[in-house]
Amino acid sequence: MTIRQEKIATLQEKIAKKQEELKGLKAQLEEVKAKKAQQDYKVLVEYMEQNNLTAEDVLGAIKG
């Protein structure tokens, strides 16, 4: 194997490793986004319950 071939192989290995890391980070990001959405929904529902609001009330306020 020539020096250039070794460099190419090394770079390909590094790329593969980074791609795996990226996949892991993307999975973590999706998990965090899902948890945030659940928490946001919980807060919204609690607010609606405390203020006796229906979904129609909220949508009406948003649409103006």
TASUL-V380678 format. One record per backbone hydrogen bond with DSSP energy under -1.0 kcal/mol. CO is the residue of the C=O (numbers start at 0). NH is the residue of the N-H. Records with the same first field share a line. If there is no record, write none. Layout:
BEGIN
CO=NH + NH
END
This chain:
BEGIN
1=5
2=6
3=7
4=8
5=9
6=10
7=11
8=12
9=13
10=14
11=15
12=16
13=17
14=18
15=19
16=20
17=21
18=22
19=23
20=24
21=25
22=26
23=27
24=28
25=29
26=30
27=31
28=32
29=33
30=34
31=35
32=36
33=37
34=38
35=39
36=40
37=41
38=42
39=43
40=44
41=45
42=46
43=47
44=48
45=49
46=50
47=52
48=51
53=57
54=58
55=59
56=60
57=61
58=62
59=63
END
